[in-house]
Amino acid sequence: MINSIPVNEFVNRRIALAEKMKDNSVAIIPAAQELTRSRDTEFAFRQNSDFHYLTGFPEPDAYLIIEKMDGVHASTLVCRVKDKSAEIWHGRRIGKEQAVKSFEVHRAFDTTELNETIKDAINNKSTLYFAQGEYDYADDLVFNTMHELRMGPKKGWSAPTEMLDVRPLVHNMRLFKSEAEISVMREAGKISAAAHKRAMQFSAAQTKQNLPVFEYQLEAEIHHHYAMNKARHPAYGTIVGGGENACILHYTENQDEVKSGDLVLIDSGCELEGYAADITRTWPVNGKFSEEQKAIYNVVLNAQQAVLDAISPTASLKSITNASIKAVTEGLVALGILSGDVDELIKDNAHRAFYMHGCSHWIGLDVHDVGDYNQAGAERSLEPGMVFTVEPGIYIDSEANCDAKWHGIGVRIEDDILITKNGYENLTESVPKTVEEIEAIFS
């Protein structure tokens, strides 16, 4: 697995987590397992994000154990057994000896020693940090171990009397990206941006030859560019919605022909070293916006710019979302799609008939990344190191209560924004976004 984040950063993350833990405590963090796709084949393995964040270890069936005693912490990794036969059939395994060297844990065991290792780690600790309910197999292991320890006081065993969720501690750390993480996300943004441009260029070439354009062809162009630039997988199911399909927010069938004259909405980002990009662009498949399409598109574009203009040290995701709602509502009123006083329409959530989703979410190791949106009962202020999307949209399906000339138009524009000490950086700005920039690709 390619990993440009240095090993010492993973070590420091484990130290930082240990510092947040109570004394005489232990944290158990399981890796993901392989998932069956059909019969005896598996989906491509994707590591648990928290486990990856703390270890960088790429294999399934592993466990990270962090113990803290008298203010001193120790990290243990349990991983698969080195097995020549298994490696011939299914690929190389790192093994416990190499795990200590490569991942700089204090010690490592293999899965034949898992039960005893977990029991020794939990025994006589006061507090257990664990993500209960995340994985059934991990729940079974931990709770069976706890039961065994409770039944053995004559052997000097005792189980923790307190169990705390480890996720809030890790997730608050993950919310703030390091320079190394930002570097990876910046590259993921560049790769994804170039893929979107490639899809536009493919559509332009097909149009010039009077050839049809199918949603799955655009998807294929994008995925090909990811893979050819060291990002083998998309970060989520790519959305390619032509015409009214763009009004389905999570449309992933990607099977229809996009008819000349229709817009196509593509929501896609690559995953690079575990980190996601998330871009949406909407453009006419034949390269020329109709007047109605252009009008809706520019409302959405203006709404995104209103959000970017609202970013400040005192802003929150809710406050910048409100800026997008105001801009969308004003735009819909100006076009006659909504009617009435803008403030009253906002109060009545009238925009939700056409703009029904939030404007932003955190992004990182998960495309909808972890981290609280509120803090101490109030909206969380934006701080340097946070990365989030800005994605206003307008969706007018064929049943919408407005002039039929607007029907079938769905537009979303989305970029990934990093908060910096001096403002913000758009990690995905290199994708054409204005009407003029998009139409120029087809000229």
C-alpha positions in Angstrom: 0.0 0.0 0.0 1.3 3.4 -1.0 1.4 5.7 2.1 3.1 9.1 1.9 2.2 10.0 5.5 5.3 9.3 7.6 5.3 6.5 10.2 6.1 8.9 13.0 2.8 10.7 12.3 0.8 7.6 13.1 3.0 7.1 16.2 2.2 10.6 17.3 -1.5 10.1 16.8 -1.4 7.1 19.1 0.5 9.1 21.7 -2.1 11.9 21.3 -5.0 9.4 21.8 -3.2 7.9 24.9 -2.9 11.4 26.4 -6.7 11.8 26.2 -7.3 8.5 27.9 -7.7 8.1 31.6 -4.9 6.4 33.6 -5.1 2.7 34.1 -7.1 2.3 30.9 -7.0 0.4 27.6 -8.4 1.2 24.1 -9.3 -1.6 21.7 -9.6 -0.6 18.0 -10.4 -3.3 15.5 -9.5 -3.3 11.8 -12.1 -4.0 9.2 -12.7 -7.5 7.8 -13.1 -8.7 4.2 -16.7 -8.7 2.9 -18.1 -11.3 0.6 -19.2 -10.0 -2.7 -20.6 -13.3 -4.1 -20.1 -16.8 -2.9 -16.3 -17.2 -2.6 -15.2 -13.7 -3.8 -14.7 -10.6 -1.8 -15.2 -6.9 -2.3 -11.9 -4.9 -2.6 -10.7 -4.5 1.0 -11.1 -1.1 2.5 -9.6 -0.5 6.0 -11.6 0.9 8.9 -10.9 4.7 8.9 -10.1 5.0 12.6 -7.8 2.0 12.5 -6.1 3.4 9.5 -5.7 6.8 11.1 -3.9 5.3 14.1 -1.8 2.7 12.4 -1.6 3.0 8.6 -1.7 -0.8 8.7 -3.4 -2.1 5.5 -4.6 -5.7 6.4 -7.9 -7.0 7.7 -8.5 -9.0 10.9 -6.1 -6.9 13.0 -6.5 -5.1 16.3 -4.8 -2.1 17.8 -4.5 -2.1 21.6 -3.3 1.1 23.5 -2.7 0.7 27.2 -2.0 3.5 29.6 -0.6 2.8 33.1 0.9 5.4 35.4 0.9 7.9 32.6 2.9 5.7 30.2 1.4 4.2 27.1 2.2 1.1 25.0 0.8 0.2 21.6 0.2 -3.4 20.6 -0.8 -4.7 17.1 -2.4 -8.1 16.5 -2.3 -9.2 12.9 -2.7 -12.2 10.7 -0.3 -15.2 10.9 2.5 -15.4 8.4 1.3 -18.4 6.3 3.2 -19.4 3.1 0.2 -21.3 1.7 -2.2 -18.4 2.3 0.2 -16.0 0.8 0.6 -18.0 -2.4 -3.1 -18.0 -2.9 -4.1 -14.6 -1.6 -1.1 -12.3 -1.3 1.7 -11.4 1.0 1.1 -10.8 4.7 3.1 -8.4 6.9 3.4 -10.6 10.0 4.1 -9.6 13.6 7.8 -9.3 13.3 7.7 -6.9 10.4 4.7 -5.0 11.9 6.9 -3.9 14.8 9.6 -2.6 12.5 7.4 -1.0 9.9 4.6 0.5 12.0 6.6 1.2 15.2 4.3 -0.3 17.6 5.8 -1.5 20.9 4.9 -5.1 20.3 2.9 -7.3 18.0 1.2 -10.7 18.2 -0.6 -12.8 15.6 -4.2 -13.9 15.6 -3.5 -17.3 17.2 -2.6 -15.2 20.3 -5.6 -12.8 20.0 -7.8 -14.0 22.8 -5.0 -14.1 25.4 -3.6 -10.7 24.2 -7.0 -9.0 24.5 -7.6 -10.6 27.9 -4.2 -9.6 29.3 -4.7 -6.0 28.0 -8.1 -5.6 29.5 -7.4 -7.4 32.8 -7.2 -5.1 35.9 -7.8 -2.0 33.9 -10.3 0.5 35.3 -11.6 1.9 32.0 -12.1 0.4 28.6 -12.3 2.6 25.4 -14.1 0.7 22.7 -16.5 1.4 19.8 -19.4 -0.8 20.9 -21.8 -1.7 18.1 -19.4 -1.0 15.2 -18.5 -4.6 14.5 -20.3 -7.7 15.9 -17.2 -9.8 15.8 -15.3 -7.2 17.9 -18.2 -6.9 20.3 -18.3 -10.7 20.8 -14.6 -10.8 21.5 -14.5 -7.9 24.0 -17.7 -8.8 25.8 -16.8 -12.5 26.1 -13.4 -11.4 27.5 -15.1 -9.1 30.0 -17.4 -11.9 31.1 -14.5 -14.2 31.6 -12.6 -11.7 33.6 -15.6 -11.0 35.8 -15.9 -14.7 36.6 -12.2 -15.0 37.7 -11.7 -12.9 40.8 -10.0 -15.8 42.6 -7.4 -15.8 39.8 -6.7 -12.2 40.4 -8.8 -11.1 37.4 -11.0 -8.0 37.2 -12.8 -6.3 34.3 -13.0 -2.6 33.8 -15.9 -1.0 35.7 -16.2 1.8 33.1 -16.6 1.6 29.3 -16.3 4.7 27.2 -16.7 5.2 23.5 -13.3 5.7 21.9 -14.8 7.3 18.7 -15.3 10.9 20.0 -11.7 11.1 21.0 -10.4 9.8 17.7 -12.9 11.7 15.6 -12.1 15.1 17.2 -8.5 14.4 16.2 -9.4 13.4 12.7 -11.4 16.7 12.2 -8.2 18.7 12.1 -5.9 17.7 9.2 -2.2 17.7 9.4 0.1 19.1 6.7 0.8 15.6 5.5 -3.0 14.8 5.3 -3.6 18.1 3.5 -0.9 17.3 1.0 -2.7 14.0 0.2 -6.1 15.6 0.0 -4.8 18.4 -2.2 -3.5 15.7 -4.6 -6.8 13.8 -4.5 -8.5 17.0 -5.4 -6.2 17.6 -8.4 -6.7 14.0 -9.6 -10.5 14.3 -9.3 -10.6 17.7 -10.9 -8.7 16.4 -13.9 -11.1 13.4 -14.1 -14.1 15.7 -14.3 -12.4 17.7 -17.1 -11.7 14.5 -18.9 -15.4 13.6 -18.8 -16.3 17.0 -20.3 -13.7 16.5 -23.0 -15.0 13.0 -23.8 -18.5 14.5 -24.1 -17.3 17.2 -26.4 -15.5 14.7 -28.7 -18.6 12.5 -28.9 -20.8 15.5 -29.6 -18.6 16.7 -32.5 -18.8 13.2 -34.1 -22.6 13.0 -33.5 -22.1 10.0 -31.3 -24.3 9.2 -28.2 -23.1 9.8 -24.7 -24.1 7.4 -22.0 -23.9 7.9 -18.3 -21.7 4.8 -17.8 -19.3 6.1 -20.4 -18.7 9.3 -18.4 -18.3 7.2 -15.3 -15.7 5.0 -17.0 -13.7 8.0 -18.2 -13.6 9.4 -14.6 -12.7 6.0 -13.0 -10.0 5.4 -15.6 -8.3 8.7 -14.8 -8.4 7.9 -11.1 -6.7 4.5 -11.6 -4.1 5.9 -14.0 -3.1 8.4 -11.4 -2.5 6.0 -8.4 -6.1 6.4 -7.0 -7.5 2.9 -7.8 -11.0 3.5 -6.4 -13.6 6.3 -6.2 -14.2 7.5 -2.7 -18.0 6.7 -3.0 -20.4 5.6 -5.6 -20.0 7.9 -8.6 -23.2 9.8 -9.6 -23.7 10.5 -13.3 -27.3 11.8 -13.8 -28.4 13.0 -17.1 -31.5 15.1 -17.6 -34.1 14.5 -14.8 -31.8 11.8 -13.3 -29.9 14.7 -11.9 -32.9 15.4 -9.6 -32.2 12.1 -7.8 -29.7 13.1 -5.2 -27.9 9.8 -4.9 -28.6 8.4 -8.4 -26.0 5.7 -9.1 -27.6 3.5 -11.8 -25.6 5.4 -14.5 -27.2 3.5 -17.3 -29.1 6.0 -19.5 -28.2 7.9 -22.6 -27.8 11.6 -21.9 -29.8 13.3 -24.7 -28.4 16.3 -26.5 -29.8 19.4 -24.8 -29.8 17.8 -21.4 -27.6 18.7 -18.5 -25.5 16.0 -16.8 -24.6 16.1 -13.1 -21.5 14.3 -12.1 -20.7 13.8 -8.4 -17.4 11.9 -8.0 -14.1 12.0 -6.2 -11.2 9.6 -6.0 -9.9 8.0 -2.8 -6.1 8.5 -2.4 -4.3 6.7 0.4 -7.7 6.5 2.2 -8.5 10.2 1.8 -11.6 11.3 -0.2 -12.2 14.1 -2.7 -15.8 15.1 -3.5 -16.6 17.2 -6.5 -19.8 17.9 -8.4 -20.1 19.7 -11.7 -23.2 20.1 -13.9 -22.9 20.9 -17.6 -24.8 20.5 -20.9 -23.8 17.3 -22.6 -23.7 19.0 -26.0 -21.7 21.9 -24.6 -24.4 24.7 -24.8 -26.6 25.8 -21.9 -30.2 26.7 -22.7 -31.4 30.0 -21.3 -33.3 28.2 -18.5 -30.4 25.9 -17.7 -28.1 28.9 -17.6 -30.4 30.8 -15.3 -30.7 27.9 -12.8 -26.9 27.2 -13.0 -26.0 30.8 -12.2 -28.3 30.8 -9.2 -26.4 27.8 -7.8 -23.0 29.3 -8.8 -23.9 32.5 -7.0 -25.0 30.6 -4.0 -21.7 28.8 -3.8 -19.8 32.0 -4.1 -22.0 33.5 -1.3 -21.0 30.6 0.9 -17.3 31.1 0.1 -17.7 34.9 0.8 -19.2 34.0 4.2 -16.2 32.0 5.4 -14.6 33.7 8.4 -13.1 32.8 11.8 -16.5 33.2 13.4 -18.5 31.3 10.8 -19.9 27.8 11.3 -21.2 25.3 8.7 -24.7 26.3 9.7 -24.1 30.0 9.1 -22.5 29.4 5.7 -25.4 27.1 4.8 -27.8 29.9 5.7 -25.9 32.1 3.2 -26.6 29.5 0.5 -30.3 29.3 1.4 -30.6 33.0 1.2 -28.9 33.1 -2.2 -30.9 30.2 -3.6 -34.2 31.7 -2.4 -33.5 35.1 -3.8 -32.6 33.5 -7.1 -35.7 31.3 -7.3 -37.8 34.4 -6.5 -36.1 36.4 -9.3 -36.9 33.6 -11.8 -40.5 33.4 -10.7 -40.2 29.8 -9.4 -40.9 31.0 -5.9 -43.0 34.0 -5.1 -43.3 36.1 -1.9 -41.1 37.8 0.6 -37.6 36.3 0.7 -37.3 36.4 4.5 -40.8 34.8 4.9 -40.0 32.1 2.3 -36.8 31.3 4.2 -38.7 31.1 7.5 -41.2 28.7 5.9 -38.4 26.6 4.3 -39.9 27.1 0.9 -36.5 26.5 -0.7 -36.6 22.9 0.4 -38.9 22.0 -2.5 -35.9 22.7 -4.7 -32.9 22.6 -2.4 -33.5 19.8 0.0 -30.0 18.9 1.3 -27.4 20.5 3.4 -24.7 22.7 1.9 -21.7 21.2 3.6 -20.2 18.2 5.4 -16.7 17.4 6.7 -14.5 15.4 4.4 -11.3 13.3 5.1 -10.8 9.6 5.5 -14.5 9.3 5.0 -16.3 11.3 2.3 -18.9 12.2 5.0 -16.2 12.6 7.6 -16.4 12.4 11.3 -16.3 15.3 13.7 -19.0 17.1 15.7 -20.8 20.0 14.1 -21.7 21.4 17.5 -19.5 22.1 20.4 -20.6 23.0 24.0 -24.2 23.3 22.8 -23.4 25.8 20.1 -22.5 25.7 16.4 -18.8 24.9 16.0 -16.7 27.7 14.6 -14.5 27.0 11.6 -10.8 26.5 12.4 -7.6 26.0 10.4 -7.2 22.4 9.4 -10.9 21.6 8.9 -11.9 20.5 5.4 -15.5 20.5 4.2 -17.6 20.6 1.0 -19.6 23.5 -0.3 -22.4 22.1 -2.5 -25.5 24.1 -3.0 -28.0 22.7 -5.6 -31.4 23.2 -7.2 -33.5 20.3 -8.4 -36.7 20.7 -10.4 -38.3 17.4 -11.4 -41.2 17.0 -13.8 -43.8 17.2 -11.0 -42.5 20.5 -9.5 -45.0 23.2 -9.0 -43.6 25.8 -11.4 -43.6 26.7 -15.1 -42.8 23.5 -17.1 -39.9 25.2 -18.8 -37.9 24.6 -15.7 -38.8 20.9 -15.4 -36.0 18.3 -15.6 -33.2 20.7 -14.6 -31.0 19.5 -11.7 -27.8 21.4 -10.8 -25.3 21.0 -8.1 -21.8 22.6 -7.8 -19.4 21.2 -5.2 -15.9 21.9 -4.1 -13.7 20.9 -1.2 -12.6 23.7 1.1 -9.7 23.8 3.5 -9.8 26.4 6.3 -6.4 28.1 6.6 -5.0 30.7 9.0 -5.6 33.4 6.4 -9.0 32.3 5.0 -9.5 29.2 2.9 -8.1 27.1 0.0 -10.3 25.5 -2.6 -8.7 22.0 -3.1 -10.8 21.4 -6.3 -10.8 24.7 -8.0 -9.2 23.6 -11.2 -12.4 22.1 -12.6 -14.2 24.5 -15.0 -17.1 26.1 -13.2 -18.5 29.2 -14.9 -20.8 28.9 -17.9 -18.2 30.4 -20.1 -15.4 28.1 -18.9 -17.6 25.0 -19.5 -18.8 26.0 -22.9 -15.2 26.8 -24.0 -14.3 23.1 -23.6 -16.8 22.3 -26.4 -15.9 25.1 -28.7 
